[in-house]
Amino acid sequence: MLIDTAGLYFRAFYGVPDAVRAPNGEPINAVRGLLDMIARLATEFEPTEIVACWDDDWRPQWRVDLIPTYKTHRVALEVLTDDDPDIEVVPDLLSPQIPIIREVLDALGIPIIGAARHEADDVIGTLATHAPMPVDIVTGDRDLFQLVDDSRGVRVIYTGRGMSRLEVLTDAALTTKTGVTPAQYADFAAMRGDPSDGLPGVAGVGEKTAATLLASYGDLDGIVAAAVDPASPMGAAVRAKITAASAYLRVAPIVVNVVRDLDLPRFDARIRPGTPEQIAALERLSAEWGLASSMTRARAALAARARP
């Protein structure tokens, strides 16, 4: 199970009232919410391994160089010095909880894996592509739909509709949902665009038109070739839209496609009984931050899946 960690703790933060506080009065809602999610996911989907995939760089410069609007709306509106990286707008009450989340994950024995100059999506893409076993990807990010692959047992557990309405996406389920295959999804996303990621898409081409074009021409290269071929049956209006977006379409697939060949550190993600040191750390964290029943549920769910 590959967890899009930031996606889950943001969802936990907004899904659990910030009135949930630690003994010292600090908000602990994101931590407790994430623990409850882990308990639910481990119980329902029964993974043998769990990896917390991390954004070491949530807005890689190489993606920004290709599409300058990439995630611009997430950049904090404050003056940055030449030495400061762009920083993502993280709610003030969430920021102090992120180091606690890392401590808790470590004590639970869940490895946190990131990669320099890359997003968690790229870590997930690499691990899902090279895993020697079936993989469940837990995310609310539609871009990761491109990784669904029945032939390798790769599914997406989509949290976009909330934890109470999880969607399990296989090849057929994704095609039913979007009208395209997993192999076509990145091209579909590039044409459709995504305001949440600052991707403009092709003006006047929405999901329905993008899916129809892919059904007719196979992939983005086929669509672009048809747009410049006067003998193709492509309608004049759509042809003009694709042609006008040619510069964008040359770079968008590079930005949208997740990286699948990162050189990641070695790690052991097997769910195993906690060591005495881990158990002591969990008890300390639970008492210090008032994690109570959320910690108990997560520990019990993982213990039920643990193997020596």
N, C-alpha and C positions, 0 to 999 in steps of 0.2 A: 504494500500500500504506500503510494507516494502522495504526500500531503502538500498542497500548496499552502504553506504555513501562514503567510501574511493574509491570504484571502480568508482563511478560517478565523484568524484572530481579529481581523476587522469585522467580520460577520458576528463574532461573539461579542465584540465591544458594543456594536449597535443593537444586538439582540437581547442582551442582558442589561437591566437598568444599572446606571452607575451609582445607584444607591447601595449596591452590593459592595461593602467595604471591608478592608482588613481591620484587625484590632487597633491599628494605629490611625485609622480613619481614612487611609488612602483607598481609592477605587481599586477593585480587584476583579471587576466584572469580565474583562477579556480573558484573564487567566482561568477563572472558573468556567466560563463558557467554553473555552477551548478544551478543558479537561472533560467536560460533559460530552463534547463532540467526539473526542477520542474514545470515550467509553461507548458511545452509541455505535461508532464506526467499527470498533474492534468486535463488539458483540454481534452486530448484524452481518458483517462481511467476513469475519473470521480470518484476518490476515495472519501469515506466519512471520512476516517482517514488516516493519514500518519505518519510513524515512521521512523526516521533516525537511522538505526542500526549502531553501532560503534564498531571498533576494540579496546577494552580496552587492549587486548594483541594480537598483530597480529601474534605472533609465540609462542604459548603456550608451556611451557617446557615439559608438559606431552606428547605432540605430538612429540617433538624433541627427548625425551627419547625413543620413540618407533621407530622413523625413523630419525636418526641424520642428514640426508641430507635435512630434511624438511625446505624449504624456505631459505636454506643457501646462495643462490645467492643473496638474498635480504638484507643480513646483511652487514652493512657498513664495508669497509675494512680499519679499523682504530683500534688503540690500545685501548682496553676498560679496565677500572679498575675493580677490583673485585666487586665494588658496582654498576657498570653500567650494565643495561640490554642490550641485543642485540638491536640494533636499525635498523629500516628499512631505506634503502637508499631512501630518499625523496629529490627530486630536490631542490636546494637552493632557487629557486624562488617560490616554492610551500609551503615550511615550514611556512613562515610568514602568509600565507593565511588561514591556518587551524584554528587558533583561531578566525579569522574573520568569517569563515564559521559557526563555532559553535555559534557565536553571532547572525548571521543572521537567522539561523535555529530557535534559541530560540525566537527571536523577531517575526518570522513568526508563532510561536505557534506549531512548529513541535518538538516533544520530541526527545531527543537524548538518546538512550538506549544502554548501553554496559554491559559487565559482566566481573568481574575479572577472569584472567587466561583463557579467552575465546575470540574467534574471533567474528566478526559481523555475520559470517555464522551460528554460534551456537545460537546467539540471534534470527536470522531470523528463524532458524529451530524450536526453542522453540515457538516463536510467531505464526508461520504458523501452527504448529501442534495443538495448543490449542486455536486458534482464533475462536470465535463464529460466524464468518461471512466469506464469500469468501475473498480470499487473492490474491493480485498481488505482486510478488517479482521482484524487479527491480535490475538486476545484470548483470555483464559480466563474472561471475564466473560459469563455467560449473558444478562445484561440487554441486551447488544448484539445478540442474536438478532433483536430487533425491527427492526433496520435491513436485514435481508436483503431483497433486492428484485430478482428476476430481470429485471423490465422495465427496470431501470437498470443491471443488471450488478453489483449489490452482493452480495458473498459474505462470509461470516465464515469465517476459518480458525481453528478452535477448538483451543486448546492445553490444554483442561481435562484431557485424558487423557495429556498429555505430548507432547514434541516428536517422539517416535518413533511416535506414533499421532494425528497431526493429522487433524482432521475438517473437510472443506470443506462448508459448509452453504449450500445453495441453497433456494429455496422448497420444493421437494419433499422435500429431505433434512431440512429443519427439521420439516416436517409429519410425516414418518415418525418422527423422533426424539422429538417432543413431543406430537403429536396436534393441534397448532394451527397456524394460518398465521402468517407474520411480523406481519401487521396485528393479530392477536389476542394476540401474545406478551406485550406489556406488561400487558394485563388478566390473562392467565394467571399471570404472575409476581406481580402484586399479590395475587391470590387465594391462590396457593400459598405466598407468603411466602419469605423467604430469611434464615436465621439468620446467615449470613456478613455480611449488610448490615443486620442488626437490623430486618428487616421481619417483623412477626408473622404476616401473612397472615390468612386467615379460619379460625378454629379449626374443625377437623374437615373441612376441604376441602383435599385433597391434589392432586397433579398429575392423577390420573385423573378425579376429580370435576370439577376446574376445566376440563379439556379437554372433558368431556361437556357441561357447562353451556354452554360457548362454542359447541359444535357445535349445541346446541339453540336458543340465544338470540342468537347472533351476537357480542355484545360485552358488556362489563360493564354498560353502561347497560340493555341488554336483560335481563340477569340480575336487576339490582336492581328493574327495573320488574315483572318476573314475580314476584319475591318478595313484592311488596306488592299484587299483583293476585290476589284470591281466586279468580278464574276461570281462572288459569293452571294448567297441568298439573304445575307444580313440586311435588315431594314435600314433605310437612310438615317433615321433619327438615332438609332442605337449606334450605327457606324460612326456618326459624328461625335457621340459622347465618348466612345472608346478612343477615337483618334485624338480628341481634345485632351484626354487623360494619359496620353502615351508616356510622357515623362514620369508621371507618378507610377504608372504600372510597371515601369522598368525597375523601380527600386522597392515598391511595396512588398512583393513576395519575399524579398530578403529580410525585411523587417518582420513580417508576419510569420514566416516559417520559423519554428523553434529549432535551435541548434541541437544536433543529435550526436555530436562527437567530441564532447568536452573531455578533457583529461581530469578526472575527478579523483580525490583521495580515496584510498581503501577504507572500508568501514564494515562493521558487522551490525546488521539491522535485525537480526533474529530476536524475536520476543523470548526473553529468558527470565528465570527467577532473578530478582534483584540481589545484588551483593549486599553484605552488611553495610557497606559505606553508602550505597544507593538508598537502602531502606532508612538509614539514619538521616540522610539528606531529605528524603521525602517527608519524614515525620517532622523535621525542623521547619521545612518550607510550609507544611500544612499548618503548623501551630503559629508560625510567624505571620503568615498572610491570611489566616482564617479560611483555608481552602476546604476544610471540613468534608461534607458529603461529596463534593465534586471530586476531590482527590481520592476518596474511598471508592467511588464508582469507577474511576479510571484505573486505579490499581487492581481492583477486582476483575475488570474486563480484560486487562492485560495478563493477569495471573492465570485466567482461564485459558489463555492461548499460549502460555509459556511452555517452552520445552527446554530440558536441561542442555 
